[in-house]
């Protein structure tokens, strides 16, 4: 998809953000907005992985780790009780400028905590910093070695959040405050806020998609496609392959962290399951089904599969379904179900055979 047509998925998401709540309310199926809202955030994380895998040609099995970092960091910071420092001059100044806010805990006791906006920004920056830190050495690996390294990162994150008492251990964090967007508009759960939260989530998804569409159509996007087609050839043409791979890795992590933080504030909680290996497999499966270097395909596949999963269609076999989907794509369509834009060769980089271009 090229030219103005490439913005059609963005426009479709924006229109759905405003039209679907009224349509579902008219058909008395407004309860579906909850799953559609959550699906939008999961798809946002998948789009970040689509950039890394489909365009930069780098496999990652640690996307769920960055999702969890964003969610846990934002939840922990926004829940932190700083009441012990409330009488200090610095705390008063920070509260005056909006960096600290007063609220109440689950028992009605007054607390002083970090603004959810500051917590959100810190969470995203933390994910980006960790991605840059581990990406520098890890992205020197290729194929199966890169997959195993990112898998190891995801396992480390999952074990840390599961074993840390301050992060709720196996129970996770609950009682996460709402995330204010505008006066009277916030990312939060509750039946009364179902329509507004759906609109927020789908607008965020549309903005994220718009940013990637513009990136892919830019000079940097052409460099990424050249990198996917052949790292050595791209380097010979003057592409700084290390920098572009790292940038794609960091952008993918940022998308996952944003999705994790917003979904955590929406649900009011987050558990270690969000960092599990199978969550990362889901993201990879969605990107593979969508067609690798195909943002529109990832969008549609992600919304469809996540919605079915959240509705409980797959039941106890939920993880098995996503694992089976990934295996079938690898066996039957290793280059992805759909083709990307002209000039790109989508494919599963981890499954290139010896002697294949770019391997």
ABEGO torsion letter per residue (X at the ends): XBEAAAAAAAAAAAAAAAAAAAAAAAAGAAAAAAAAAAAAAAAAAAAAAAAAAAAAGBBBAAAAAAAAAAAAAAAAAAABBAAAAAABAAAAAAAAAGABBBBBBAAGBBBBBBBAAAAAAAAAAAAAAAAAAAAAAAAABBEAAAAAAAAAAAAAAAAAAAABAAAGEAAEBBGBBBBBABBGBBBBBEAAAAAAAAAAAAAAAAAAAAAAAAAAABAAAAAAAAAAAEAAAAAAAGBBAAAAAAAAAAAAAAAAAAAAAAAAAAAGBBBAAAABAAAAAAAAAAAAAAGGBBAAAAAAAAAAAAAAAAAGAAEAAAAAAAAAAAAAAAAABAAEABBBBBGBBBBBAAABBBGBBGX
